[in-house]
């Protein structure tokens, strides 16, 4: 992903440089204006192409099956990991209370309008569970297919998707199936099992509010997942990263 973004920026910069060189030549005003418009269009096209390449690479990196993250990380057998990782940053005396605080920050149970009424814009715990009975999510980056089943293994949806744009830092994918309903759009943050040991995403019947964290239909909700074939190492790394990132300051 990082390489694709760098290539996109380099290409955009090269095209922009070409536009400036053209503008420096002595030409009629109308020709200069036309050339600028053409160069601007080329830059925008290159940037769009770069984003699409990034998005497709992200979906490829996400290939696999996932389940909810925090029911796994909150299992009693991992309590000491939370405490130890917190202690490494805040000290032994405050470790236990800090670990509980961290868990509480992603242990919310309400989202959307209900959460907005409860928390307003002051902030509150996020709900990181999955909606609409989704229990297992499967992504095939090669075919651009995303599918999901409920707790009983019944298929809820299965469709190919295409990149449709950005919503803040989220890469948004739209279903090619007009009947996808609540699974018509998926939006993924650039987190992968290889880079951050978990994934974060949103989904719904429309993408209007995907980029809003504490406002709109998806306020205070960010689904989090872990591979269904997760290892002990993946769990340990995920907890440590969560503690490190949120306690760093």
C-alpha positions in Angstrom: 0.0 0.0 0.0 2.7 2.5 1.0 4.6 1.8 -2.3 1.5 2.3 -4.3 0.8 5.6 -2.7 4.3 6.8 -3.2 4.1 5.8 -6.9 0.8 7.7 -7.2 2.3 10.9 -5.6 5.5 10.6 -7.8 3.4 10.3 -10.9 1.2 13.2 -9.9 4.3 15.3 -9.2 5.8 14.5 -12.5 2.6 15.5 -14.3 2.4 18.7 -12.3 6.0 19.5 -13.2 5.2 19.0 -16.9 2.3 21.4 -16.6 4.6 24.1 -15.0 7.2 23.6 -17.8 4.5 24.1 -20.4 3.2 27.2 -18.8 6.7 28.8 -18.8 6.8 28.7 -22.6 5.6 31.7 -24.6 2.2 30.6 -26.0 -1.2 32.3 -26.6 -3.3 32.6 -23.5 -6.0 30.3 -24.8 -3.4 27.5 -25.5 -1.9 28.0 -22.1 -5.3 27.7 -20.4 -6.2 24.6 -22.4 -2.9 23.0 -21.5 -3.4 23.7 -17.8 -6.8 22.2 -17.9 -5.5 19.1 -19.7 -2.6 18.7 -17.2 -4.9 19.2 -14.2 -7.2 16.4 -15.6 -4.2 14.1 -16.1 -3.1 14.7 -12.5 -6.6 14.0 -11.1 -6.8 10.8 -13.3 -3.4 9.7 -12.0 -4.4 10.3 -8.4 -7.7 8.4 -8.9 -5.8 5.5 -10.5 -3.3 5.5 -7.6 -6.1 5.3 -5.0 -7.8 2.5 -6.9 -4.6 0.6 -7.0 -4.1 1.1 -3.2 -7.7 0.0 -2.5 -7.3 -3.2 -4.6 -4.0 -3.9 -2.8 -5.7 -3.4 0.6 -8.5 -5.8 -0.3 -5.8 -8.3 -1.4 -4.0 -7.9 1.9 -7.2 -8.5 3.7 -7.9 -11.8 2.0 -9.1 -14.3 4.6 -12.0 -15.0 7.1 -12.6 -12.9 10.2 -14.6 -12.9 13.4 -15.2 -10.1 16.0 -12.0 -8.9 17.6 -12.8 -7.9 21.2 -14.7 -11.0 22.4 -11.4 -12.8 21.7 -9.1 -10.1 23.3 -11.4 -9.8 26.3 -11.3 -13.5 27.2 -10.2 -14.0 30.8 -7.0 -15.9 29.8 -5.7 -12.6 28.3 -6.4 -10.3 31.3 -2.8 -10.4 32.5 -1.5 -9.4 29.1 -3.6 -6.2 29.3 -2.3 -5.5 32.7 1.4 -6.2 31.8 1.3 -4.1 28.6 -0.4 -1.3 30.5 2.1 -1.5 33.4 5.0 -1.2 30.9 3.7 2.4 30.2 1.9 3.7 33.2 3.5 1.6 36.0 2.4 -1.3 38.1 0.2 0.8 40.5 -2.1 2.0 37.8 -1.9 -0.9 35.4 -5.1 -2.8 36.4 -7.3 0.3 36.3 -5.8 1.5 33.1 -6.4 -1.9 31.4 -10.1 -1.7 32.4 -10.2 1.9 31.1 -8.8 0.8 27.8 -11.3 -2.1 27.5 -14.1 0.2 28.4 -13.2 2.6 25.6 -14.2 0.0 23.0 -16.8 -1.8 25.1 -19.8 0.4 24.2 -23.2 -1.0 23.4 -24.9 1.8 21.6 -24.2 3.6 18.4 -25.9 6.0 15.9 -28.5 8.4 17.1 -28.8 6.7 20.5 -25.1 7.2 21.1 -25.2 10.8 19.9 -28.0 11.5 22.4 -26.0 9.9 25.2 -22.5 11.2 24.4 -23.0 14.2 22.1 -19.7 15.4 20.6 -17.9 15.0 24.0 -16.9 11.5 23.2 -17.8 8.1 24.7 -17.1 4.4 24.3 -17.2 2.9 20.8 -19.2 -0.1 19.9 -16.9 -2.4 18.0 -19.2 -5.4 17.5 -20.8 -6.4 14.2 -24.3 -5.5 13.1 -27.1 -7.2 11.1 -26.3 -10.7 12.4 -22.9 -10.8 10.7 -20.8 -13.4 12.5 -18.0 -14.3 10.0 -16.7 -12.1 7.2 -14.7 -13.5 4.3 -12.7 -11.5 1.8 -11.2 -12.7 -1.5 -9.0 -9.9 -2.8 -8.2 -11.7 -6.0 -11.9 -11.8 -7.1 -12.9 -8.7 -5.2 -15.6 -10.8 -3.5 -16.9 -10.2 0.1 -19.3 -12.6 1.8 -20.7 -13.1 5.2 -22.5 -15.6 7.4 -24.5 -15.5 10.6 -23.7 -17.5 13.8 -25.5 -20.5 12.4 -23.4 -20.5 9.2 -26.2 -19.2 7.0 -25.0 -17.0 4.2 -26.2 -13.4 4.6 -24.7 -12.0 1.4 -22.0 -12.7 -1.2 -21.0 -10.3 -3.9 -18.2 -8.8 -5.9 -17.3 -5.2 -5.0 -15.5 -2.3 -6.6 -13.7 0.6 -5.2 -15.9 3.7 -5.1 -13.9 6.3 -3.3 -12.6 7.5 0.1 -14.4 8.5 3.3 -11.7 10.1 5.3 -9.2 7.4 5.9 -11.6 4.6 4.9 -11.4 2.9 1.5 -15.0 2.4 0.4 -16.2 -0.5 -1.8 -19.6 -0.8 -3.4 -21.4 -4.0 -4.1 -22.1 -5.0 -7.7 -25.3 -6.6 -6.4 -28.2 -4.2 -6.4 -30.0 -6.3 -3.8 -27.1 -6.3 -1.2 -29.1 -4.2 1.2 -27.3 -3.6 4.5 -24.1 -5.0 3.0 -24.1 -2.7 -0.1 -21.0 -0.8 1.1 -17.9 -1.8 3.0 -15.3 0.7 4.1 -12.0 -0.5 5.5 -9.2 1.4 7.3 -5.7 0.4 6.1 -5.2 -2.1 8.9 -4.3 -5.6 8.1 -3.4 -8.8 10.0 0.2 -8.3 8.9 0.5 -4.7 9.8 -1.8 -4.2 12.9 -2.8 -7.7 13.7 -6.5 -6.9 13.2 -8.9 -5.1 10.9 -11.3 -2.2 11.3 -14.3 -1.4 9.0 -17.8 -0.2 8.6 -20.6 -1.4 6.4 -24.2 -0.5 5.5 -26.9 0.3 2.9 -25.3 3.6 2.1 -21.9 5.3 2.5 -23.1 8.8 3.4 -21.8 8.9 7.0 -18.8 6.5 6.8 -16.3 9.3 7.4 -18.0 10.6 10.5 -16.8 9.2 13.8 -19.2 10.8 16.3 -22.0 11.9 14.0 -24.5 10.4 11.6 -25.9 6.9 11.1 -22.7 5.1 12.2 -21.6 7.4 15.1 -19.6 5.6 17.8 -19.4 2.4 15.8 -16.4 0.8 14.2 -16.4 -2.9 13.6 -13.2 -4.7 14.5 -12.1 -8.2 13.4 -9.4 -10.8 13.8 -8.7 -13.8 11.5 -10.7 -16.9 12.5 -7.5 -18.8 12.5 -5.8 -16.4 14.8 -2.7 -17.4 16.7 -1.6 -16.7 20.3 1.1 -14.4 18.8 -1.5 -12.4 16.9 -3.6 -11.9 20.1 -0.5 -10.8 22.1 0.6 -8.4 19.4 -2.9 -7.0 19.0 -3.3 -6.2 22.7 0.2 -4.7 23.0 -0.4 -2.5 20.0 -3.7 -1.3 21.4 -2.1 -0.4 24.7 1.0 1.2 23.1 -1.1 3.4 20.7 -3.6 4.5 23.3 -1.2 5.1 26.2 1.7 6.6 24.3 0.9 10.1 25.4 
